[in-house]
Amino acid sequence: MIKIEYTEEEEMIMQITEEEFDEKLLEICENTPMISILRVEGVYEALAEHFNNFVIDSIISDKRRGL
């Protein structure tokens, strides 16, 4: 039998819950400028796809109002 020894940091990482991770991720996102988030690979594409119809409808609405 092989016994694996972990460093104190590795032990702490293994004890992080999904809830802790999600809370910290949200905190980081809230404190990060949107332009930086949009520059993360794949984020712009995911948001553009998700909000596609809303964006198109908003542009059409703006044009109708002369904006």
C-alpha positions, 0 to 999 in steps of 0.5 A, spaced: 500 500 500 502 506 498 501 512 503 500 519 499 502 525 504 499 532 502 502 538 504 498 543 508 496 547 502 493 541 498 489 539 504 486 545 505 484 545 497 481 538 498 477 541 504 474 547 499 466 546 498 463 547 492 459 553 495 465 556 498 468 556 491 462 559 488 461 564 493 469 566 492 468 566 484 462 571 485 465 575 489 471 576 484 467 577 479 463 582 482 470 586 483 472 585 476 471 590 471 466 587 465 471 588 460 476 584 463 471 578 464 469 579 457 476 578 455 476 571 458 476 566 453 469 563 451 466 568 455 464 573 450 461 568 445 457 565 451 454 571 453 453 573 445 449 567 444 445 567 450 443 574 449 442 574 442 435 575 441 435 581 447 441 584 443 437 584 436 431 586 439 434 592 443 438 595 437 431 595 433 428 598 439 433 603 439 433 605 431 426 605 432 426 611 437 432 614 433 437 613 438 
